[in-house]
Amino acid sequence: MMRLKTPPVLNQFTQTVDKSQSATLLKLLGKYSPETRQEKKKRLQAEAESKNKDESGHVGPKPNHLKFGLNHVTHLVEEGKAKLVVMAHDVDPIELLIFLPALCRKKEIPFCFVKGKARLGKLCHTKTATCVALTDVQKEDLNDFNRLKTAFLVNFNENASLRRTWGGGVMGIKNQHMMAKREKLREIEMAKKANM
């Protein structure tokens, strides 16, 4: 796959977040992982029991979770509700996700690419996830979130070279040796012409 020339729109998916930022990001996103079915069932039962006792109809605060699923994330980005969008670099077919970075740039929402759709899936309790979005952040995580947000704005949103550099075009080892031989022969020819 490295030998094929890829346009900048596709090549940007190969520029993923580095290891240290990735660890910080996944740790932050892990705090907002959605509840499992059992946890949700327990929470709803507790709310129903408290309603029966109180009769006031007061429901606790809405839980703040990661939003996942391409359609849902796209909708949140279009409305401007998403604060951060994280996309997997290995989505197949890539055409599903190719419009999202441009949309995030237009709406000025920070985004990044993470290695492995399975890592995002693990956060959402699914096998894989193409992208996740964060809509709200708790006060204690605000410092980490702001640091990541500014880094992603510089590295992905405002990085013009990311939108202009073509990818691939790397030749195989045999082809590299063949080209090196041709170059040597050409240099010998040039040297002979220069001596005459």
C-alpha positions as CSV (number, residue, x, y, z in Angstrom):
1,M,0.0,0.0,0.0
2,M,2.9,2.4,0.5
3,R,3.8,2.2,-3.2
4,L,0.6,3.7,-4.3
5,K,0.4,7.5,-4.5
6,T,-2.4,8.7,-2.3
7,P,-4.0,12.1,-2.4
8,P,-3.7,14.4,0.6
9,V,-7.3,13.8,1.7
10,L,-6.4,10.1,2.2
11,N,-2.9,10.7,3.3
12,Q,-4.0,12.8,6.3
13,F,-5.3,9.6,8.0
14,T,-1.8,8.2,8.3
15,Q,-0.7,11.2,10.4
16,T,-1.8,9.9,13.8
17,V,-1.4,11.3,17.3
18,D,2.0,10.4,19.0
19,K,2.2,7.9,21.8
20,S,2.2,10.3,24.8
21,Q,-0.7,12.4,23.5
22,S,-2.6,9.2,22.6
23,A,-2.2,7.8,26.2
24,T,-3.4,11.1,27.7
25,L,-6.3,11.3,25.2
26,L,-7.4,7.7,25.8
27,K,-7.2,8.1,29.5
28,L,-9.4,11.2,29.3
29,L,-11.9,9.5,27.0
30,G,-12.0,6.5,29.2
31,K,-13.5,8.6,32.0
32,Y,-16.5,9.4,29.7
33,S,-17.0,5.8,28.5
34,P,-20.7,5.1,28.2
35,E,-22.4,2.9,30.7
36,T,-22.9,-0.8,30.0
37,R,-26.4,-2.3,29.8
38,Q,-26.3,-3.5,33.4
39,E,-25.2,-0.2,34.7
40,K,-27.9,1.6,32.8
41,K,-30.5,-0.8,34.1
42,K,-29.4,-0.2,37.7
43,R,-29.4,3.6,37.3
44,L,-32.9,3.6,35.7
45,Q,-34.2,1.3,38.5
46,A,-32.7,3.6,41.2
47,E,-34.3,6.6,39.5
48,A,-37.7,4.8,39.3
49,E,-37.5,3.9,43.0
50,S,-36.6,7.4,44.0
51,K,-39.5,8.8,41.9
52,N,-41.9,6.5,43.7
53,K,-40.6,7.6,47.1
54,D,-40.4,11.4,46.3
55,E,-43.3,11.9,44.0
56,S,-41.6,15.1,43.0
57,G,-40.5,13.8,39.6
58,H,-36.9,15.0,40.1
59,V,-34.5,13.1,37.9
60,G,-30.8,13.2,38.5
61,P,-28.4,14.9,36.1
62,K,-28.1,13.4,32.6
63,P,-24.9,11.3,32.4
64,N,-22.1,12.8,30.4
65,H,-20.8,10.2,27.9
66,L,-18.8,9.8,24.7
67,K,-20.9,10.0,21.6
68,F,-20.1,7.4,19.0
69,G,-21.3,6.4,15.6
70,L,-20.6,8.2,12.4
71,N,-24.1,9.6,11.8
72,H,-24.4,10.8,15.4
73,V,-20.9,12.4,15.5
74,T,-21.6,14.1,12.1
75,H,-24.8,15.5,13.5
76,L,-23.1,16.9,16.6
77,V,-20.3,18.5,14.5
78,E,-22.9,20.1,12.2
79,E,-24.8,21.6,15.1
80,G,-21.5,22.7,16.8
81,K,-22.2,20.7,20.0
82,A,-19.0,18.5,19.7
83,K,-16.0,19.9,21.6
84,L,-13.5,17.2,20.3
85,V,-13.7,14.6,17.6
86,V,-11.4,11.5,17.6
87,M,-11.2,9.4,14.4
88,A,-9.7,6.0,13.7
89,H,-7.0,5.9,11.1
90,D,-7.9,2.4,9.8
91,V,-11.5,2.7,8.8
92,D,-12.4,0.5,5.8
93,P,-13.8,1.7,3.4
94,I,-12.2,5.1,4.1
95,E,-14.8,6.9,2.0
96,L,-17.2,6.7,4.9
97,L,-15.1,9.0,7.0
98,I,-13.3,11.1,4.5
99,F,-15.6,14.2,4.7
100,L,-15.4,14.5,8.5
101,P,-11.9,16.3,8.8
102,A,-13.0,19.0,6.4
103,L,-16.3,19.4,8.2
104,C,-14.5,19.7,11.5
105,R,-12.1,22.4,10.0
106,K,-15.1,24.3,8.7
107,K,-16.9,24.3,12.1
108,E,-13.6,24.9,13.9
109,I,-13.9,21.8,16.1
110,P,-10.6,20.2,17.0
111,F,-10.1,16.7,15.7
112,C,-7.4,14.0,15.6
113,F,-6.6,10.6,14.3
114,V,-5.8,7.7,16.6
115,K,-4.3,4.3,15.6
116,G,-6.9,1.5,15.7
117,K,-10.6,1.6,15.5
118,A,-10.6,-1.3,18.0
119,R,-9.2,1.1,20.6
120,L,-12.1,3.5,20.1
121,G,-14.5,0.5,20.1
122,K,-13.1,-0.6,23.5
123,L,-14.0,2.9,24.9
124,C,-17.6,2.5,23.6
125,H,-18.1,-1.2,24.6
126,T,-18.3,-2.2,21.0
127,K,-16.0,-4.2,18.8
128,T,-14.9,-1.2,16.7
129,A,-15.8,2.5,16.4
130,T,-15.0,4.8,13.5
131,C,-15.1,8.0,15.5
132,V,-16.1,9.4,18.9
133,A,-17.0,12.9,20.0
134,L,-16.8,14.6,23.4
135,T,-19.6,17.1,24.0
136,D,-19.0,18.1,27.7
137,V,-16.0,17.9,30.0
138,Q,-16.0,17.9,33.8
139,K,-14.2,20.6,35.7
140,E,-11.4,18.3,37.0
141,D,-10.5,17.3,33.4
142,L,-10.7,20.8,31.9
143,N,-6.9,21.3,32.1
144,D,-6.0,18.1,30.2
145,F,-8.8,18.8,27.7
146,N,-7.6,22.3,27.0
147,R,-4.0,21.2,26.5
148,L,-5.0,18.4,24.1
149,K,-7.4,20.8,22.3
150,T,-4.7,23.4,21.6
151,A,-2.3,20.7,20.4
152,F,-4.9,19.2,18.0
153,L,-5.9,22.6,16.7
154,V,-2.2,23.3,15.7
155,N,-1.4,19.7,14.5
156,F,-4.5,18.9,12.6
157,N,-7.0,21.8,12.1
158,E,-4.5,24.6,11.2
159,N,-1.8,22.4,9.7
160,A,-1.7,23.3,6.0
161,S,1.0,20.7,5.1
162,L,-1.4,18.0,6.2
163,R,-3.8,19.0,3.4
164,R,-1.2,19.3,0.8
165,T,1.3,16.4,1.1
166,W,0.7,13.4,-1.0
167,G,1.4,10.0,0.5
168,G,2.9,6.8,-0.7
169,G,5.2,6.6,-3.7
170,V,7.7,4.5,-1.8
171,M,9.4,2.1,-4.1
172,G,10.2,-1.5,-3.1
173,I,13.8,-2.6,-2.4
174,K,14.3,-4.2,-5.8
175,N,13.1,-1.1,-7.6
176,Q,15.3,1.1,-5.4
177,H,18.4,-1.0,-6.3
178,M,17.5,-0.8,-10.0
179,M,17.2,3.0,-9.9
180,A,20.5,3.3,-8.0
181,K,22.2,1.2,-10.7
182,R,20.7,3.4,-13.4
183,E,21.9,6.5,-11.6
184,K,25.4,5.2,-11.3
185,L,25.5,4.4,-15.1
186,R,24.2,7.8,-15.8
187,E,26.9,9.4,-13.7
188,I,29.6,7.3,-15.4
189,E,28.3,8.5,-18.8
190,M,28.3,12.1,-17.7
191,A,31.9,11.7,-16.4
192,K,33.0,10.3,-19.8
193,K,31.4,13.2,-21.7
194,A,33.0,15.7,-19.4
195,N,36.5,14.2,-20.0
196,M,36.2,14.3,-23.8
